[in-house]
């Protein structure tokens, strides 16, 4: 597993690249954004995540994915997450789509292609993957992650099919 860890030097490069893009946004957009707290604790299949929790904001990076695709992630993942930070700071988190025109504008400002997801082959990486639960509507079956399944079970969310607009029902029989 040690070959999936970043060296302190690599972590420092990620921190410095994050600060570089924040400073670039400050200069080009006349902002006064401060450096953001960074964690290297993301364990799933995403290479990065911008987090807003109550009054706390930070960026999480996936050390395993970065260790295998360092040079590419240093540009593409870092700019992707910093762009979310910039968009949040200018427009707020609830007023725009996560990868909408505002986010795409910031990615263009950074001169990086606005890809929503990375195209890394992660099939051989030791990444955590959530279980999938089969749900049905009137026209097809759907796979929901453990997170979404738990929200449905706790009555905190209702998901609908985009085709028939029917609420999804858990297909307990498929267990």
Steps between C-alpha positions, in 0.01 A plus 500: 500500500798735551538541124160673513617776736626843408835623625507815712655675200209397277245612761679833519482533121123442513462761776714749304310436174171554683631831638628594152156465342333687786749784450439491123125539563568784743712687244279445197164550672606759758408272790649457845463126552714350773682169482271207570553212740602181317457139607644192329234268641259432213462123463233441236513513122519880467841665474391816679212664684417858599316493832273759660385395846322763710763778523791276404639462147787281384624282216552125529737321264523125438859403577467161327386647168753785522779248565429328169410801283694774677593733212153496345316528834728784606355706216152363432378398845651799677350751254166317512476534879638855515242599237227372736652713777504810278141442381384448859673821607348710221152354446435279804448127495122486455464757223690315225531150358812315620651482150294774342605798289656683797726204582585459132593871484747455784650190337544704179667772706748235619538381138407144594239289322180498712466123542243407761668168581850370448571221255743300713513121490438428868400135457819370664517756779403406857203737514189466712183444302151528641253216470224550245129449567255426224202732476220495243258740340231431239746485209836363620730405787748737667809449715520720811810528717496414869491872581190562289337174614544603865349843430193333347468260793522786752240693296747783438488473121281386213657421164308501173565350159600765247306320225161418656526734803375224733643469852754221529405199712750265661493159333543290815455179296831554316696451824 
